[in-house]
Each structure stands twice: as structure tokens, then as C-alpha cells.
Amino acid sequence: MVNSIYQDCLIADDKALSVKRYLSAVAFNNITRIAFGKRFVNDERKIDPQGVEFKEVIGQGMRLGASLKLSEHIPFLRWLYPLQEEEFAKHGARRDSLTKTIMQEHAIARERSGASKQHFVDALLSLQQQYSLSETTVIGLLWDMITAGMDTTAISAEWAMAELIRNPRVQKKAQEEIDRVIGQDRVVSETDFHDLPYLQCVAKEALRLHPPTPLMLPHKASEDVKIGGYDIPRGTTVHVNVYAIARDPSIWKDPLTFRPERFLEEDIDIKGHDYRLLPFGAGRRVCPGAQLGLNMVELMLARLLHHFSWAPPPGVDPHEIDMTERPGVVTFMAKPLEALATPRLPENLYQNIKFIPE
């Protein structure tokens, strides 16, 4: 990611870059490497045929998942607004076929080598034999991790970068902390996070203002319950509006202001223990990849801020950046962020930087 941005800066001086393109590429590569132990996109940004199919399956899944219909909640309207059952079936078959091919590649490699590599699919294949898990269960667990960790991390990092460009004071403060801890003779790594508290606060504040799934994923009431004077029958589909909670003025001071310092003033948990801030959910259904997602967002931000200074496109005031949200299950920026990147480190620190170690 860093090297790609650097090369584009050299080619197109004073030209704004599409930040989302780099974030999406690094999220895609790292999730697939964690899950399958392979990269579908090479250093020249060329994607192999299996990677093309993979991205198309993910895109189709996101479109279908976001296309909620009224008839899903009011069954007697299904004759008027039929569900997309055929489309979901075709998508599921396509997704399963791709996943089975990759699983078979790993199973053959395990048989030939007699050893198992430490990738998520290999761990699931071992557990499948140990606990007699069905193929459907293994595929479901794989895609839970992939879909939860890919677009959401890129989206969260893009919102954070938009806020940092709109708030130069915050960007400068974060860069000063990174320079003080890391210096300018090496790159940031995950082990540095505990020495970068303000950077962590930036990530938390971005997730507070811009949770990637503002209504979380649908939950179902397991028993009859009364909440706020309302009766919620067992079996009811429940959406939790974490977006509204995180912007509630009765809970947060200046809730619409991007101010990471609030998390230095008060230690607020982000992984389900403090109900004021629930970007990853809470309880037994909390996002299992919460720590991985948070680490990826923080590392993306650290690398981007350490290696570059960021500004709006020429002629654009920072507060003119369009922060309109595109509604859906996952909330994207309606207009992808474009920004001007200026390298700020020695040239040798832009070469062959790996996001996740081989």
C-alpha cells in the first residue's frame, strides 16, 4: 500500500489520489492471506482469475445483503414484493464452489507435505476432522471472517482518513506522536501500538462517529423481553442502532465533533463492555474478529500518517470534503475520499513494506 501510494505520488505530482482504492486492496490481500494463505493481487496490482471471481462473489454478496425488502418483515406482502430467493441460491452456489476449490487445494497440500500451515482454512480443516464439522459449517465460518473483516476495515480506515484531513490539528498531533515513538529510520509495526495511545484514540473516535455497520447485523430475540416499555416477543428480528447511540448528546459531549482526546480523558472500552460504543457488538454475538479488525485499521492509519502528510485536493477546503453516507447494511462514503499525499520519510522506507509478515 505505502509503496503504491509513493509511486503514484512520483508519477502524478499534485494530483489527488483515491484513498479507498489503496485501502480496499490491502484489506483484500491481508484477509485472503490470513484466511487462505495466498495473495490474489501481486505487487503490480494485477489480480489472478481466482481473485477476480473472489471479488465478484464478495461484491454480489454485499449487494444482496444490503437489498433488504419490506416483505422480509411483513410476510403477507411477499406476493407484491417477492424475496430474491433465486438470486441468493445462485450466489450461495457460486460462493460454495469457489470455497470448495480453495479448500481442496489446501487439503491436497496437507496430504503431500504431511504438515498443516497456520492459516484459518487449515485450522478449520483440522477442526472439521476433530469435531466432525460439516462442510457447510466450515464454509460459513470462513465467509463470516472474510465478509466481516474485508470491507469493514477499509471503510473504517477511509472514514478515519477523511476526518484526519478535515481536522489538520488531529493529523499533526497523531504524526508527532508517531515521530516521537518511531522516528524516521524505520516503519511502524503492530508491536508499537501500546506506545501510540493517541493513534488508538483516533481509531476509536472514527469508529464512534462512523460505525461500519450502523444498525449492526440482525439479531433475534431468544425470549420475550420488555425494553423501554416496549414488549419484544421471542423470535423478533432486532436491529441495534449503534450509530444513534454513539451520537447521543445525553451520553457524549459534543457528539458530532471529531475529538480523539475524549478517549484519553476517559477509558472507554470498544469491544462490547461499554454500551455507549458498540462498533463490534457485544455479548455472545460480538464480532469474533474485533481485535483483528481494530489492529488492521490502526496499522493502516499508522502507516499512512507516518509515511505521508495528507491534504484535500487543490482548491478544496478541508471542511468541504463530502461526508455524506451511502445508506445500507454497511455505510460507505457516498463520494469516495480523494486526497493529496506528500511523502515525509526517507526514500528507502517506501520499498517492499509488508503489511502482514510472510
C-alpha positions, 0 to 999 in steps of 0.5 A, spaced: 500 500 500 505 505 502 509 503 496 503 504 491 501 510 494 509 513 493 509 511 486 503 514 484 505 520 488 512 520 483 508 519 477 502 524 478 505 530 482 499 534 485 494 530 483 489 527 488 489 520 489 483 515 491 484 513 498 479 507 498 482 504 492 489 503 496 485 501 502 480 496 499 486 492 496 490 491 502 484 489 506 483 484 500 490 481 500 491 481 508 484 477 509 485 472 503 492 471 506 490 470 513 484 466 511 487 462 505 494 463 505 495 466 498 495 473 495 490 474 489 493 481 487 501 481 486 505 487 487 503 490 480 496 490 482 494 485 477 489 480 480 489 472 478 482 469 475 481 466 482 481 473 485 477 476 480 471 471 481 473 472 489 471 479 488 465 478 484 462 473 489 464 478 495 461 484 491 454 480 489 454 478 496 454 485 499 449 487 494 444 482 496 445 483 503 444 490 503 437 489 498 433 488 504 425 488 502 419 490 506 416 483 505 422 480 509 418 483 515 411 483 513 410 476 510 403 477 507 406 482 502 411 477 499 406 476 493 407 484 491 414 484 493 417 477 492 424 475 496 430 474 491 430 467 493 433 465 486 438 470 486 441 468 493 441 460 491 445 462 485 450 466 489 450 461 495 452 456 489 457 460 486 460 462 493 460 454 495 464 452 489 469 457 489 470 455 497 470 448 495 476 449 490 480 453 495 479 448 500 481 442 496 487 445 494 489 446 501 487 439 503 491 436 497 497 440 500 496 437 507 496 430 504 503 431 500 507 435 505 504 431 511 504 438 515 498 443 516 500 451 515 497 456 520 492 459 516 484 459 518 482 454 512 487 449 515 485 450 522 478 449 520 480 443 516 483 440 522 477 442 526 472 439 521 476 432 522 476 433 530 469 435 531 466 432 525 464 439 522 460 439 516 462 442 510 457 447 510 459 449 517 466 450 515 464 454 509 460 459 513 465 460 518 470 462 513 465 467 509 463 470 516 471 472 517 472 474 510 465 478 509 466 481 516 473 483 516 474 485 508 470 491 507 469 493 514 476 495 515 477 499 509 471 503 510 473 504 517 480 506 515 477 511 509 472 514 514 478 515 519 482 518 513 477 523 511 476 526 518 484 526 519 484 531 513 478 535 515 481 536 522 489 538 520 490 539 528 488 531 529 493 529 523 499 533 526 498 531 533 497 523 531 504 524 526 508 527 532 506 522 536 508 517 531 515 521 530 516 521 537 515 513 538 518 511 531 522 516 528 524 516 521 529 510 520 524 505 520 516 503 519 511 502 524 509 495 526 503 492 530 508 491 536 508 499 537 501 500 538 501 500 546 506 506 545 501 510 540 495 511 545 493 517 541 493 513 534 488 508 538 484 514 540 483 516 533 481 509 531 476 509 536 473 516 535 472 514 527 469 508 529 464 512 534 462 517 529 462 512 523 460 505 525 461 500 519 455 497 520 450 502 523 444 498 525 449 492 526 447 485 523 440 482 525 439 479 531 433 475 534 430 475 540 431 468 544 425 470 549 420 475 550 423 481 553 420 488 555 425 494 553 423 501 554 416 499 555 416 496 549 414 488 549 419 484 544 416 477 543 421 471 542 423 470 535 423 478 533 428 480 528 432 486 532 436 491 529 441 495 534 442 502 532 449 503 534 450 509 530 444 513 534 447 511 540 454 513 539 451 520 537 447 521 543 448 528 546 445 525 553 451 520 553 457 524 549 459 531 549 459 534 543 457 528 539 458 530 532 465 533 533 471 529 531 475 529 538 480 523 539 482 526 546 475 524 549 478 517 549 484 519 553 480 523 558 476 517 559 477 509 558 472 507 554 472 500 552 470 498 544 469 491 544 462 490 547 463 492 555 461 499 554 454 500 551 455 507 549 460 504 543 458 498 540 462 498 533 463 490 534 457 488 538 457 485 544 455 479 548 455 472 545 454 475 538 460 480 538 464 480 532 469 474 533 474 478 529 474 485 533 481 485 535 483 483 528 479 488 525 481 494 530 489 492 529 488 492 521 485 499 521 490 502 526 496 499 522 493 502 516 492 509 519 499 508 522 502 507 516 499 512 512 500 518 517 507 516 518 509 515 511 505 521 508 502 528 510 495 528 507 491 534 504 484 535 500 485 536 493 487 543 490 482 548 491 478 544 496 477 546 503 478 541 508 471 542 511 468 541 504 470 534 503 463 530 502 461 526 508 455 524 506 453 516 507 451 511 502 445 508 506 445 500 507 447 494 511 454 497 511 455 505 510 460 507 505 462 514 503 457 516 498 463 520 494 469 516 495 475 520 499 480 523 494 486 526 497 493 529 496 499 525 499 506 528 500 511 523 502 515 525 509 520 519 510 526 517 507 526 514 500 528 507 502 522 506 507 517 506 501 520 499 498 517 492 499 513 494 506 509 488 508 503 489 511 502 482 514 509 478 515 510 472 510 
